[in-house]
Amino acid sequence: MKLPTVKIATEDGYAIINEADYDPKKHKPFEQKTTPKKKQK
């Protein structure tokens, strides 16, 4: 059995909480900014 989770933004990065505990009035979704990885030669 899998428990649905959500990443929320924190001062230090992000935290993972239960989806049932997520409250959009209290929490801000974590948005990861990705950069393309350079190919190794």
C-alpha positions in Angstrom: 0.0 0.0 0.0 1.3 3.4 -1.0 0.6 6.6 0.9 0.1 9.6 -1.3 2.5 12.4 -0.4 3.2 16.0 -1.4 6.4 18.1 -1.4 5.9 21.5 0.3 8.3 24.4 0.3 10.2 25.2 3.5 12.9 27.7 4.5 15.5 24.9 4.1 14.2 23.4 0.8 11.2 21.1 1.0 9.4 18.7 3.3 7.2 15.7 2.4 3.8 15.4 4.0 0.8 13.2 3.7 -1.5 14.4 0.9 -4.4 14.3 3.3 -2.6 16.9 5.5 -2.0 19.3 2.7 -3.8 22.6 3.2 -3.3 25.2 0.4 -4.0 28.0 2.9 -1.1 26.8 5.0 1.3 25.2 2.6 3.1 26.2 -0.6 3.8 23.5 -3.2 7.5 22.9 -3.8 8.6 23.7 -7.3 12.0 22.3 -8.2 14.0 24.3 -10.6 16.0 21.9 -12.7 18.9 22.6 -15.0 20.0 20.4 -17.8 22.9 18.1 -16.9 26.0 18.4 -18.9 27.0 15.4 -20.9 30.2 13.8 -19.8 32.8 13.0 -22.5 
